[in-house]
């Protein structure tokens, strides 16, 4: 199974055009001080039960005002991300919704060499180099920040482009730093995606979304035992049923307005419905068969920023075009009218007490300083494999119930 976050699909699409050979990649890796090959998820991140236990993020020093924390600055940082990777679509959506395009830059990654031995590179750029910093691999930023780092270089990564160092790859909380610590750079009328009063509830749902939805596909795709596959399968589809029930009476996950959690749910739904589902065997249901989820995801797609980062035809991660019959990817996918199918009739606006507005506004009297708070830590960055074992995570709250029903209101 090819994983779009490992950029296999980029290698297939562009290697013939780019002539980015493995020999060139080896040369660039040597010039960078001897980079190690990219570790393999199925080999290095499965436990004794065959369960995929995703590596913890290692660059997790938060943004804030305390000693040792990163300080929010304009034009110092860039988000490195990949089109087909649901984790890395999240921070660029948040950045754009908050009007921070001129404050935080971004750069997409692609493959490195013919076999992607060194992971994320810049095969589609001049001289196969990052146009911002000149490096050839995402992992160079990791090596510059910590020469002893042995894990995978992942997207998204927040990079200090002046020092050419990775500063944060914590996709669990990266969008929250953009929302909170970069508030002073946002337009006055920027939406409130992470209201201060309700961050505990949003964090709880986000930490639930990770093993059940965001990482659900990978638990099925990277698990190497029947037991692990079944656990991931049942968790994923059971969770979709619960969220479909929640969305029966809520326009968005927390009611009338879009929050950080909706961005996280949306990007996983897009990747699943347009590609990932075909790597896991028989499905219980497609996303289109969940009445409330299907209406919900189409309404989000109608928002230009969400649509901009919705890549229907990229990161599909499946081959199969050989033999007598042409494969689905070659024969049917080019004909699918995704944009037409994903149009919404906006019927879900009827669930809202404020149907004309999609976003919560900041209170008029609130200052950027008022909006600040420490961003919570997540168990999913624990160094303990046992802590990160998905089946050990069983929160007590009922995900079908919106605890903020009727509480998010615009003045």
C-alpha positions in Angstrom: 0.0 0.0 0.0 1.4 3.4 -1.0 1.1 6.2 1.5 0.6 9.7 0.1 2.3 11.1 3.2 5.4 9.1 2.2 5.0 10.7 -1.2 5.0 7.5 -3.2 2.4 8.9 -5.5 4.6 11.9 -6.3 7.4 9.5 -7.3 5.1 7.7 -9.7 3.7 10.9 -11.3 6.9 12.9 -11.7 10.0 10.7 -11.8 10.0 10.3 -15.6 9.7 14.0 -16.1 12.1 15.2 -13.5 15.0 12.7 -14.0 15.5 12.9 -10.2 17.5 9.7 -9.9 18.5 7.8 -6.8 22.1 8.6 -7.7 21.3 12.3 -7.4 19.5 11.8 -4.2 22.5 10.0 -2.8 24.7 12.8 -3.8 22.5 15.4 -2.2 22.3 13.3 1.0 26.1 13.2 1.2 26.4 16.9 0.7 24.0 17.4 3.6 26.3 15.6 5.9 25.3 12.0 5.4 21.5 11.8 5.9 20.0 8.5 7.0 17.3 6.9 4.8 13.7 7.4 5.8 12.5 4.9 8.4 9.7 2.5 7.4 6.4 2.7 9.4 5.4 -0.9 9.1 8.9 -2.0 10.2 9.6 0.5 12.9 6.1 1.5 14.2 4.2 -1.7 14.9 4.2 -3.4 18.3 4.2 -7.0 19.2 0.5 -7.4 18.5 1.0 -6.0 15.0 -0.7 -2.7 15.8 0.5 0.4 14.1 1.6 2.8 16.9 2.5 6.0 15.2 5.7 7.6 16.3 5.3 10.5 18.7 6.2 14.0 17.4 9.6 15.0 18.6 9.7 18.7 17.9 7.0 19.8 20.3 8.4 22.8 22.1 5.3 25.1 22.1 4.9 28.7 20.9 4.5 31.1 23.8 6.1 33.7 26.0 7.8 31.5 28.5 11.6 31.0 28.5 12.6 28.4 25.9 9.3 28.6 24.0 9.2 29.7 20.3 8.0 33.3 19.8 5.5 34.1 17.1 7.2 36.3 14.4 6.1 37.4 11.0 8.1 36.2 8.0 10.3 33.8 10.0 8.4 30.5 9.7 7.1 28.4 6.9 4.8 25.4 6.9 6.2 22.5 4.8 3.4 20.2 3.7 2.3 17.7 1.0 -0.9 17.9 -1.0 -1.9 14.3 -0.4 -1.2 14.2 3.3 -4.3 14.9 5.5 -2.1 15.9 8.5 -0.4 18.7 6.6 -3.5 20.1 4.9 -4.8 21.2 8.4 -2.4 24.0 9.3 -2.5 25.7 5.8 -6.3 25.7 6.0 -6.2 27.3 9.4 -3.6 29.8 8.3 -5.6 30.9 5.3 -8.9 31.1 7.2 -7.1 33.4 9.7 -5.6 35.6 7.0 -2.0 34.8 7.8 -0.7 34.1 4.3 1.6 37.1 4.4 2.9 36.2 7.9 3.6 32.5 7.6 4.9 31.2 4.3 4.4 27.6 3.0 6.2 25.2 0.7 5.0 21.9 -0.6 7.2 18.8 -0.7 7.4 15.9 -3.1 9.6 12.8 -3.5 13.3 12.4 -3.4 14.9 10.2 -6.1 13.2 7.3 -7.9 12.6 5.3 -4.8 12.0 8.1 -2.3 14.8 6.7 -0.1 15.2 9.9 1.8 11.6 10.8 2.1 10.2 14.3 1.5 12.2 16.3 -1.1 11.6 18.9 -3.8 11.5 17.0 -7.0 9.2 19.5 -8.7 11.4 22.5 -8.0 14.4 23.9 -9.8 17.6 21.8 -9.1 15.4 19.6 -6.8 15.9 22.1 -4.1 13.6 24.0 -1.7 13.2 27.5 -3.3 13.1 29.1 0.2 16.2 27.7 1.8 18.0 25.7 -0.8 18.0 22.3 1.1 17.2 19.1 -0.8 15.3 17.2 1.8 12.8 18.0 4.6 15.0 15.8 6.9 17.8 18.4 6.6 15.8 20.8 8.8 15.5 18.0 11.4 19.2 17.3 11.3 20.0 21.0 11.6 17.8 21.2 14.7 18.9 17.9 16.2 21.8 15.9 14.7 20.8 12.8 16.8 17.2 12.6 15.5 16.4 9.1 14.2 12.7 9.2 13.3 10.8 10.1 10.2 10.7 13.7 8.9 7.0 14.3 8.6 4.6 16.9 7.2 3.5 19.3 8.3 6.7 20.8 9.7 7.0 24.3 11.0 10.4 25.5 9.9 12.5 28.5 10.9 13.6 29.5 7.4 16.2 31.9 8.7 18.1 29.2 10.8 16.9 26.4 8.4 15.8 24.3 11.4 12.6 22.4 12.2 11.0 24.0 15.2 7.7 22.1 15.5 6.2 19.0 13.8 3.3 18.5 16.3 0.3 18.3 14.0 -1.8 17.6 17.1 -1.3 21.2 18.3 0.3 23.1 15.4 -3.0 24.7 14.2 -3.7 25.8 17.7 -0.4 27.7 17.9 -1.3 29.4 14.6 -4.8 30.3 16.0 -3.6 31.5 19.4 0.0 32.6 19.4 -0.3 34.2 16.0 -3.5 36.1 16.9 -1.7 39.4 17.0 -1.0 39.1 13.3 -4.5 38.2 12.3 -7.0 40.7 10.9 -9.4 42.1 13.5 -12.3 40.2 11.9 -10.5 36.9 11.6 -12.8 34.0 12.8 -12.4 32.4 16.2 -11.6 28.8 15.4 -10.5 27.9 19.0 -12.5 30.0 21.5 -10.6 30.4 24.7 -13.5 29.5 27.0 -14.0 26.1 25.3 -10.5 24.9 24.5 -10.8 22.0 26.9 -13.8 20.5 25.1 -12.2 21.1 21.7 -8.9 19.5 22.8 -10.8 16.4 24.1 -12.6 15.9 20.8 -9.4 16.5 18.8 -7.6 13.9 20.9 -10.5 11.5 20.2 -10.5 12.2 16.5 -6.8 11.2 16.2 -7.0 7.4 16.9 -10.6 6.9 15.7 -10.7 9.0 12.5 -7.5 10.8 11.5 -5.3 7.8 12.2 -8.0 5.3 11.7 -7.1 4.5 8.1 -3.5 4.1 8.9 -4.3 1.6 11.7 -6.0 -0.5 9.0 -3.4 0.1 6.3 -0.2 -0.4 8.4 -1.4 -3.0 10.9 0.3 -6.3 10.3 -2.1 -8.7 12.1 -5.7 -9.6 11.7 -6.4 -8.4 15.2 -4.9 -5.0 14.6 -6.8 -4.6 11.3 -10.1 -5.5 12.8 -9.6 -3.1 15.8 -8.9 -0.2 13.5 -11.7 -1.2 11.2 -14.4 -1.4 13.9 -13.1 1.8 15.6 -13.2 3.8 12.4 -16.7 2.8 11.2 -18.2 2.9 14.7 -16.8 6.4 15.1 -18.3 7.6 11.8 -21.7 6.4 13.0 -21.3 8.4 16.2 -20.3 11.5 14.4 -23.1 11.1 11.9 -25.5 11.0 14.9 -23.9 14.1 16.4 -24.2 16.0 13.1 -27.9 15.2 12.9 -28.7 18.1 15.2 -25.5 20.2 14.8 -24.5 22.1 11.7 -20.8 21.6 12.6 -19.1 19.5 15.3 -19.6 22.1 18.0 -22.8 23.6 16.8 -23.4 26.7 14.6 -19.8 27.6 13.8 -16.7 26.0 12.3 -14.0 25.2 14.8 -10.5 23.7 14.7 -12.1 20.3 15.0 -14.0 20.6 11.8 -10.8 21.2 9.9 -9.3 18.0 11.3 -12.4 15.9 10.5 -12.8 17.4 7.0 -9.3 16.6 5.7 -9.6 12.9 6.8 -13.0 12.6 5.1 -11.7 14.0 1.9 -8.7 11.6 1.8 -10.8 8.6 2.8 -13.6 9.2 0.3 -11.4 10.0 -2.7 -8.6 7.4 -2.3 -7.7 5.8 1.0 -10.7 3.6 1.3 -9.5 1.3 -1.5 -6.5 0.1 0.5 -8.4 -1.5 3.3 -10.7 -4.1 1.7 -14.5 -4.3 2.0 -16.1 -1.2 3.4 -19.2 -1.0 5.6 -20.2 2.3 4.1 -18.8 5.1 1.9 -18.9 8.6 3.2 -21.7 9.4 0.8 -23.9 6.9 2.7 -23.7 8.8 5.9 -26.5 11.3 5.4 -25.4 14.0 7.9 -21.6 13.6 7.3 -22.1 13.8 3.5 -24.1 17.0 3.8 -21.5 18.4 6.3 -18.4 17.7 4.2 -20.0 19.2 1.1 -20.9 22.4 3.0 -17.3 22.7 4.1 -16.1 22.1 0.6 -18.3 25.1 -0.6 -16.0 27.4 1.4 -13.2 28.5 -0.9 -10.3 27.9 1.5 -11.4 24.3 2.2 -11.9 23.7 -1.6 -8.4 25.2 -2.3 -6.8 22.5 -0.2 -9.0 19.6 -1.4 -7.0 17.6 -3.8 -9.4 15.0 -5.3 -7.0 13.5 -7.7 -3.8 13.5 -5.7 -2.5 11.1 -3.0 -4.7 8.3 -4.1 -2.0 5.8 -3.2 -3.2 2.8 -5.3 -1.8 1.3 -8.5 -3.3 -1.5 -10.5 -3.4 -0.5 -14.1 -1.6 -3.5 -15.5 -3.1 -6.6 -17.1 -6.0 -7.1 -19.6 -8.4 -4.8 -17.9 -7.5 -1.2 -17.4 -7.5 -0.3 -13.7 -10.0 2.0 -11.9 -7.4 4.8 -11.6 -6.7 4.9 -15.3 -10.2 4.1 -16.6 -12.7 5.8 -14.2 -11.0 8.4 -11.9 -10.3 11.0 -14.7 -14.0 10.9 -15.5 -15.4 11.4 -12.0 -17.0 14.9 -11.7 -15.8 15.4 -8.1 -16.4 19.2 -8.1 -20.1 18.6 -9.2 -20.7 15.7 -6.8 -19.3 17.7 -3.9 -21.6 20.7 -4.4 -23.9 21.5 -1.5 -27.5 22.7 -1.4 -26.8 24.4 2.0 -29.6 22.5 3.6 -27.6 22.1 6.8 -27.9 25.9 7.5 -31.4 25.0 8.9 -29.6 23.4 11.9 -28.1 26.7 12.9 -29.5 29.5 15.0 -27.3 31.8 13.0 -27.5 30.4 9.5 -25.9 33.3 7.7 -22.6 33.0 9.5 -20.2 30.1 9.3 -17.6 31.4 11.8 -17.6 32.5 15.4 -16.4 36.1 15.8 -14.0 37.3 18.5 -15.7 39.5 21.1 -15.2 43.2 20.3 -13.5 44.0 23.5 -11.1 41.0 23.3 -7.4 41.8 22.7 -4.8 39.5 21.3 -3.3 39.3 24.8 -6.7 38.2 26.2 -6.8 35.4 23.7 -3.5 33.8 24.8 -3.3 30.6 26.8 -1.0 27.6 27.1 -1.8 25.0 24.6 -2.5 21.6 26.2 -0.2 18.6 25.8 -1.5 15.5 24.1 -1.1 11.9 25.2 -0.3 11.0 21.5 3.2 12.6 21.9 4.0 10.3 24.9 7.3 8.4 24.5 5.5 5.3 25.9 4.3 2.8 23.3 1.6 1.7 25.7 0.2 5.2 26.1 0.0 5.5 22.3 -1.6 2.1 21.8 -5.0 3.1 20.3 -7.0 0.5 22.1 -5.8 1.8 25.5 -7.4 5.1 24.8 -11.0 5.0 26.0 -12.3 8.5 27.0 -15.4 8.6 29.1 -17.3 11.3 27.2 -20.1 10.5 24.7 -18.8 11.7 21.3 -22.4 11.7 19.9 -23.2 14.6 22.2 -22.1 18.2 21.5 -21.1 19.6 25.0 -21.2 23.1 23.6 -24.7 23.0 22.1 -26.0 26.5 22.1 -23.0 28.0 23.9 -21.1 29.3 20.9 -22.8 32.6 20.0 -21.9 35.7 18.1 -22.6 39.1 19.8 
